[in-house]
Amino acid sequence: MKKDNIEPYREEQSWNDYKKEEAYLRAKKKLDKLIGFYWHLAVYIVINTFLIILITTNSDQGFWNFGTFATPFFWGIGLLFHFLGVFGPDFVFGKNWEEKKMKEYMEKDKEEYKRFQ
C-alpha cells in the first residue's frame, strides 16, 4: 500500500494565499457591480430612446410633454441610485475632499491672522 505524500501548509504561504484570494474576490465583486451598472445604463438608453420615439410618433400632444419623459425621468432616478451604489458618494467629492477643504480653510485663516498682526 502506497502512502500519499501530503505536505502541511507553511503558515506564511497559506496566509498569503488567503489574502490574495480575498483580494481577488473583492475585486471580482466590484467588477460585477460595475458591469451590472453599465448594462443597466445601456438598457436604459436603448429602451428609453425607443419609448420616446414611439410616444412622439403616436401622440397628438407633441414632443415636449411630461408623458413623453415620465419613464426616463423615474427610471433615471433609479439609475442614479444604482450609480451611487456602485461608485459611492465619494465619486463627486473624492476620498480626501473633506481633509483638503479643512487644510485650505486653516491656511486661509492663518493668512488672515498674519495679515492683522
Order of alpha helices (4+ residues) and beta strands (2+ residues): alpha-alpha-alpha-alpha
